[in-house]
Amino acid sequence: SMVIATTRSAWKVPLCEKMGADYALCVKNQNFVEDVHAVTGGEGVNFILDFVGQKYFSQNLQVLKPRGMLFLLSCLSGATLSEPVSLLPILQKWLSVKGSTLRSRDFSYRANLVEQFSKDILPAFSHGALSVQVALVQPVEGIEEGIRLLQESACFGKVVFHW
C-alpha cells in the first residue's frame, strides 16, 4: 500500500520520502485535494491519520476512498469547524470518522498502554526495525529556542530536552 506524507515545508518533502513515504506533499502552497488525487490516479486514500483537525477536515473527506477512515489524534488548527463543511461525502462514501486522545483516559488505561508498548513495540527500536527522527537534543534551559523551531517548522523530527 502507498504511504503519502504531508508537510508544511517544501524542504521536508525529500526527508519524508527518505524516511519511507512513497510520496510527500507540501500542503502549504499546493492544493491538497488535487495533489492527493494526482498521486493516487484519482482514487484517493483509504486512511488518513490527522493531527491538524479543522483546517483539513473538509479536504480529508474529499480525498478518502469509499469506506475510508479519517482518524483524528489532535486538533492543532482548532477543534471547531469555522466554515461550512458538507457531510455528504461521509454518507455517500460510507466513511468513518474516529478519534482518540489519552488526556481523557484514566490512569489504569494509560498504564496498560505503556506496558503493552514496552512489551510489543519498544523492542523494535532496540533492534533497529523502528526509529525516531530526532532533530535537536539540548538542556531544558534552551526550551524557548526549541519551541520557536517547532512553531516555525524549522526542524525535522523530535525536539528533546533534558535536565
Solvent accessible surface area in square Angstrom, and as a share of the most:
residue,aa,sasa,rsa
1,S,155,1.00
2,M,88,0.39
3,V,84,0.48
4,I,38,0.19
5,A,26,0.20
6,T,68,0.40
7,T,14,0.08
8,R,123,0.45
9,S,13,0.09
10,A,69,0.53
11,W,123,0.43
12,K,26,0.11
13,V,33,0.19
14,P,81,0.51
15,L,58,0.29
16,C,19,0.11
17,E,74,0.33
18,K,170,0.72
19,M,99,0.44
20,G,54,0.52
21,A,14,0.11
22,D,75,0.39
23,Y,89,0.34
24,A,9,0.07
25,L,17,0.08
26,C,7,0.04
27,V,16,0.09
28,K,138,0.58
29,N,127,0.65
30,Q,95,0.42
31,N,75,0.39
32,F,21,0.09
33,V,25,0.14
34,E,113,0.51
35,D,30,0.16
36,V,4,0.02
37,H,55,0.24
38,A,80,0.62
39,V,34,0.20
40,T,19,0.11
41,G,69,0.67
42,G,48,0.46
43,E,112,0.50
44,G,4,0.03
45,V,26,0.15
46,N,93,0.48
47,F,109,0.45
48,I,23,0.12
49,L,90,0.45
50,D,10,0.05
51,F,98,0.41
52,V,43,0.25
53,G,3,0.03
54,Q,46,0.20
55,K,114,0.48
56,Y,23,0.09
57,F,24,0.10
58,S,40,0.26
59,Q,58,0.26
60,N,3,0.02
61,L,1,0.01
62,Q,84,0.38
63,V,1,0.01
64,L,3,0.02
65,K,53,0.22
66,P,76,0.48
67,R,186,0.68
68,G,2,0.02
69,M,51,0.23
70,L,0,0.00
71,F,49,0.21
72,L,37,0.18
73,L,69,0.34
74,S,39,0.25
75,C,56,0.34
76,L,139,0.69
77,S,44,0.29
78,G,28,0.26
79,A,88,0.68
80,T,109,0.63
81,L,75,0.37
82,S,89,0.57
83,E,128,0.58
84,P,141,0.88
85,V,36,0.21
86,S,64,0.41
87,L,107,0.53
88,L,99,0.49
89,P,26,0.16
90,I,42,0.21
91,L,123,0.61
92,Q,121,0.54
93,K,42,0.18
94,W,153,0.54
95,L,14,0.07
96,S,41,0.27
97,V,58,0.33
98,K,106,0.45
99,G,51,0.49
100,S,45,0.29
101,T,64,0.37
102,L,85,0.42
103,R,222,0.81
104,S,96,0.62
105,R,97,0.35
106,D,90,0.47
107,F,157,0.65
108,S,77,0.50
109,Y,82,0.31
110,R,96,0.35
111,A,43,0.33
112,N,80,0.41
113,L,74,0.37
114,V,99,0.57
115,E,109,0.49
116,Q,67,0.30
117,F,89,0.37
118,S,49,0.31
119,K,137,0.58
120,D,82,0.43
121,I,71,0.36
122,L,85,0.42
123,P,51,0.32
124,A,25,0.20
125,F,66,0.27
126,S,96,0.62
127,H,151,0.67
128,G,59,0.56
129,A,80,0.62
130,L,78,0.39
131,S,86,0.55
132,V,82,0.47
133,Q,73,0.33
134,V,69,0.40
135,A,42,0.32
136,L,43,0.22
137,V,89,0.51
138,Q,31,0.14
139,P,66,0.41
140,V,31,0.18
141,E,136,0.61
142,G,21,0.21
143,I,65,0.33
144,E,123,0.55
145,E,76,0.34
146,G,0,0.00
147,I,77,0.39
148,R,100,0.37
149,L,29,0.15
150,L,89,0.44
151,Q,135,0.60
152,E,103,0.46
153,S,16,0.10
154,A,47,0.37
155,C,16,0.10
156,F,39,0.16
157,G,30,0.28
158,K,126,0.53
159,V,25,0.14
160,V,64,0.37
161,F,42,0.17
162,H,87,0.39
163,W,239,0.84
